[in-house]
Amino acid sequence: MAGSRPDRTRKRPDTYHHGDLRRALVHEAAKTMQAHGVERLTLRAVGDRLGVSRTALYRHFADKATLLAAVAREGFISLRGELLTAWQGAGRGLEGLDAMGIAYVQFAITHPAHYRVMFGGFIDSGIKDPEFEEQASAAFQVLVDALIALQREGLVRRDEPRQLAQFVWATVHGVAMLGIDGQLQHQHADARDLIQYAVDRLRAALAPRD
């Protein structure tokens, strides 16, 4: 209508509350990687899909590497939560450890984009991101703490806890990678059956020495 004042309540596509744009960029990056792989991800393309200006984009992430670190950090936060839920939900003990192993592989299969960035070597070792390092360590520490608790109860062998945790992680990580890469399908295998077999064998391997 002529003479009417412009509607100043309508937001530009690139207008977000502080923090919301960062979260949206991380979410969109994960979607892109899920569909096209990490190699096809570009910071500019993610920004274009959200309709944000380059100024707003670079205010949150300087480059692709920092965006990937944020995706990985989000992944470790989620993984830690899933592991804790599995451990506590199963009543801790050996059943809790089994549940953690299953939850780990299920997380990888459900969130392959996050998982590949978390463990695929895409994070530049030169990137200094204390929050990323803190969350990665916190996720691993859940397993270490669980094993220490089981050692105190005499349920697992008293090897050095972190080395013991690395052994468990290596086993479930191997199953997870085979699952998300589709390698198990080539062998007519099922990730759920393999992880169940793996956690059964881990329990035997971790049993206290006589």
C-alpha positions as CSV (number, residue, x, y, z in Angstrom):
1,M,0.0,0.0,0.0
2,A,1.4,3.4,-1.0
3,G,2.8,5.4,1.8
4,S,2.8,2.5,4.2
5,R,5.9,2.0,6.3
6,P,8.1,-1.0,5.5
7,D,7.7,-4.1,7.7
8,R,10.8,-4.0,9.9
9,T,9.8,-7.2,11.7
10,R,10.7,-9.4,8.8
11,K,14.2,-10.8,9.1
12,R,16.7,-11.3,6.4
13,P,17.5,-14.9,5.6
14,D,21.0,-14.4,7.2
15,T,19.7,-12.9,10.4
16,Y,20.0,-15.2,13.4
17,H,20.1,-14.7,17.1
18,H,23.6,-15.0,18.4
19,G,24.6,-18.6,18.5
20,D,21.8,-19.9,16.4
21,L,23.7,-19.4,13.1
22,R,26.6,-21.3,14.4
23,R,24.4,-24.3,15.4
24,A,22.6,-24.1,12.0
25,L,25.9,-24.1,10.1
26,V,27.1,-27.2,12.0
27,H,23.8,-29.0,11.4
28,E,23.9,-28.1,7.7
29,A,27.5,-29.2,7.4
30,A,26.6,-32.6,8.8
31,K,23.7,-33.0,6.4
32,T,26.0,-32.1,3.5
33,M,28.6,-34.6,4.5
34,Q,25.9,-37.3,5.1
35,A,24.7,-36.8,1.5
36,H,27.9,-36.0,-0.4
37,G,30.9,-36.9,1.8
38,V,33.4,-34.7,3.7
39,E,35.4,-33.9,0.6
40,R,32.4,-32.1,-1.1
41,L,31.9,-29.9,1.9
42,T,32.8,-26.2,1.5
43,L,32.1,-23.4,4.0
44,R,30.7,-21.1,1.2
45,A,28.2,-23.7,0.0
46,V,26.9,-24.3,3.5
47,G,26.4,-20.6,4.0
48,D,24.7,-20.3,0.6
49,R,22.2,-23.1,1.5
50,L,21.3,-21.2,4.7
51,G,21.1,-17.9,2.8
52,V,23.6,-16.1,5.1
53,S,26.1,-13.4,4.1
54,R,29.8,-14.2,4.0
55,T,30.3,-11.7,6.7
56,A,28.0,-13.5,9.0
57,L,29.5,-16.8,7.9
58,Y,33.1,-15.9,8.6
59,R,32.1,-14.4,11.9
60,H,31.6,-17.9,13.2
61,F,34.0,-20.0,11.2
62,A,37.2,-18.8,9.6
63,D,37.5,-21.8,7.3
64,K,36.4,-25.4,6.6
65,A,38.8,-26.8,9.2
66,T,37.2,-24.8,12.0
67,L,33.7,-25.9,10.9
68,L,34.8,-29.5,10.8
69,A,36.2,-29.2,14.4
70,A,32.8,-27.9,15.5
71,V,31.0,-30.8,13.8
72,A,33.4,-33.2,15.6
73,R,33.0,-31.5,18.9
74,E,29.2,-31.8,18.7
75,G,29.6,-35.5,17.8
76,F,31.8,-36.1,20.9
77,I,29.2,-34.4,23.1
78,S,26.5,-36.6,21.8
79,L,28.6,-39.8,21.9
80,R,29.5,-39.1,25.5
81,G,25.9,-38.7,26.4
82,E,24.9,-41.9,24.7
83,L,27.7,-43.9,26.4
84,L,26.7,-42.6,29.8
85,T,23.1,-43.4,29.2
86,A,23.9,-46.9,28.1
87,W,26.2,-47.5,31.1
88,Q,23.8,-46.2,33.7
89,G,20.7,-47.6,32.0
90,A,22.1,-51.1,32.1
91,G,22.8,-50.8,35.7
92,R,26.6,-50.4,35.3
93,G,28.6,-53.6,35.9
94,L,29.5,-55.8,33.0
95,E,26.1,-55.4,31.4
96,G,26.7,-51.7,31.4
97,L,30.0,-52.2,29.6
98,D,28.3,-54.4,27.0
99,A,25.6,-51.7,26.5
100,M,28.3,-49.1,26.0
101,G,29.9,-51.1,23.2
102,I,26.5,-51.5,21.5
103,A,25.7,-47.9,21.9
104,Y,29.0,-46.8,20.4
105,V,28.5,-48.7,17.2
106,Q,24.8,-47.6,17.0
107,F,26.0,-44.0,17.3
108,A,28.4,-44.4,14.4
109,I,25.8,-46.1,12.2
110,T,23.2,-43.5,13.1
111,H,25.5,-40.5,12.7
112,P,28.1,-41.5,10.1
113,A,28.9,-37.9,9.0
114,H,29.8,-36.9,12.6
115,Y,31.7,-40.1,13.2
116,R,33.8,-39.8,10.0
117,V,34.9,-36.3,11.0
118,M,35.5,-37.3,14.6
119,F,37.8,-40.2,13.7
120,G,38.6,-39.9,10.0
121,G,41.7,-37.7,10.3
122,F,39.9,-34.7,8.7
123,I,40.7,-32.4,11.7
124,D,44.0,-30.5,10.9
125,S,46.5,-31.3,13.7
126,G,47.5,-27.6,13.6
127,I,44.0,-26.5,14.6
128,K,44.0,-25.5,18.3
129,D,40.5,-26.0,19.5
130,P,40.5,-26.6,23.3
131,E,36.7,-27.3,23.4
132,F,37.1,-30.0,20.7
133,E,40.0,-31.6,22.6
134,E,38.1,-31.4,25.9
135,Q,35.0,-33.1,24.5
136,A,37.0,-35.8,22.7
137,S,38.8,-36.6,26.0
138,A,35.6,-36.5,28.0
139,A,34.0,-39.1,25.7
140,F,36.9,-41.4,26.0
141,Q,37.1,-40.8,29.8
142,V,33.6,-42.3,30.2
143,L,35.0,-45.7,29.1
144,V,38.1,-45.3,31.3
145,D,36.0,-44.5,34.3
146,A,33.7,-47.5,33.7
147,L,36.7,-49.8,33.5
148,I,38.2,-48.4,36.7
149,A,34.8,-49.0,38.4
150,L,34.8,-52.6,37.2
151,Q,38.4,-53.1,38.3
152,R,37.4,-52.0,41.8
153,E,34.7,-54.6,41.9
154,G,37.1,-57.2,40.7
155,L,35.1,-57.8,37.4
156,V,37.9,-57.0,34.9
157,R,41.6,-57.5,34.9
158,R,43.8,-54.9,36.6
159,D,45.8,-53.7,33.5
160,E,46.5,-50.1,33.1
161,P,43.0,-48.5,32.6
162,R,43.8,-46.3,29.7
163,Q,45.5,-49.0,27.7
164,L,42.6,-51.3,28.5
165,A,40.2,-48.7,27.3
166,Q,42.2,-48.3,24.1
167,F,41.9,-52.0,23.5
168,V,38.1,-51.9,23.9
169,W,37.8,-48.8,21.8
170,A,39.9,-50.3,19.0
171,T,37.6,-53.3,18.9
172,V,34.3,-51.4,18.8
173,H,35.7,-48.7,16.5
174,G,36.7,-51.4,14.0
175,V,33.1,-52.8,13.9
176,A,31.7,-49.2,13.6
177,M,33.9,-48.4,10.6
178,L,33.0,-51.6,8.9
179,G,29.4,-50.9,9.5
180,I,29.3,-47.3,8.2
181,D,31.6,-48.2,5.2
182,G,29.1,-50.9,4.1
183,Q,31.8,-53.6,4.3
184,L,29.7,-55.9,6.4
185,Q,27.0,-56.0,3.8
186,H,29.6,-57.3,1.3
187,Q,30.2,-60.2,3.7
188,H,26.4,-60.7,4.3
189,A,27.0,-59.8,7.9
190,D,25.0,-57.5,10.3
191,A,26.7,-54.9,12.4
192,R,24.4,-55.7,15.3
193,D,25.3,-59.4,15.3
194,L,29.0,-58.6,15.0
195,I,29.0,-56.0,17.8
196,Q,27.2,-58.5,20.1
197,Y,29.8,-61.1,19.3
198,A,32.5,-58.6,19.9
199,V,31.2,-57.5,23.3
200,D,30.9,-61.1,24.3
201,R,34.5,-61.7,23.3
202,L,35.6,-58.5,25.0
203,R,34.0,-59.7,28.3
204,A,36.1,-62.9,28.1
205,A,39.3,-61.0,27.2
206,L,38.8,-58.5,30.1
207,A,38.1,-61.2,32.7
208,P,40.3,-61.1,35.8
209,R,43.3,-63.4,35.7
210,D,43.2,-66.4,38.0
